[in-house]
Amino acid sequence: MSDDSLSTSKLEIEPPEFIDKKEEAEAAFWRLKRAADLWRENRVKRVLAQEGESIFRTLGRFLYVIICILFDGLILIELPIFFERTAVAWTLYILILIFAVKTQHEFYKKWFEVDISEIEFENH
C-alpha cells in the first residue's frame, strides 16, 4: 500500500463537520437578542399606553392584584387547615387555587388590559 492510499482512506474515515460550533453559538445569541428585544419593546409599549390612564384605573389594578394575592394566600389556605392537612384537603386546595387564579387572570385581562396595538416604533 502506498502512502497516498493510506492518507486518502484516513481522510474518508473522518466525518466532515456539519455543525460549526461558532456559527451555532452566534445564531443562538442573535435568537436570544431578538426575543429580548421583542419583550423589551412590548414592555415599553405597555408603559407608554398606561400614560394616558386615570389614576383610579392604575390604583384599581394595584388593589385588584393585592386582593387576589390575599384571597389566594389567606382565604384559600384555610381549606387544608380546616380539613386537618390531609391529602384530599391539599388536592382540593390546589384544584380550587388553579381555578381561582385562572378566573382572576381572565378578569384582570377583561378589566385592566392595556391596548398596545396603536403604538408602533420605527424599525431600523
Residue, then its C-alpha position, 0 to 999 in steps of 0.5 A: m500500500s502506498d502512502d497516498s492510499l493510506s492518507t486518502s482512506k484516513l481522510e474518508i474515515e473522518p466525518p466532515e463537520f456539519i455543525d460549526k460550533k461558532e456559527e451555532a453559538e452566534a445564531a443562538f445569541w442573535r435568537l436570544k437578542r431578538a426575543a429580548d428585544l421583542w419583550r423589551e419593546n412590548r414592555v415599553k409599549r405597555v408603559l407608554a399606553q398606561e400614560g394616558e390612564s386615570i389614576f383610579r384605573t392604575l390604583g384599581r389594578f394595584l388593589y385588584v392584584i393585592i386582593c387576589i394575592l390575599f384571597d389566594g394566600l389567606i382565604l384559600i389556605e384555610l381549606p387544608i387547615f380546616f380539613e386537618r392537612t390531609a391529602v384530599a384537603w391539599t388536592l382540593y386546595i390546589l384544584i380550587l387555587i388553579f381555578a381561582v387564579k385562572t378566573q382572576h387572570e381572565f378578569y384582570k385581562k377583561w378589566f385592566e388590559v392595556d391596548i398596545s396595538e396603536i403604538e408602533f416604533e420605527n424599525h431600523 
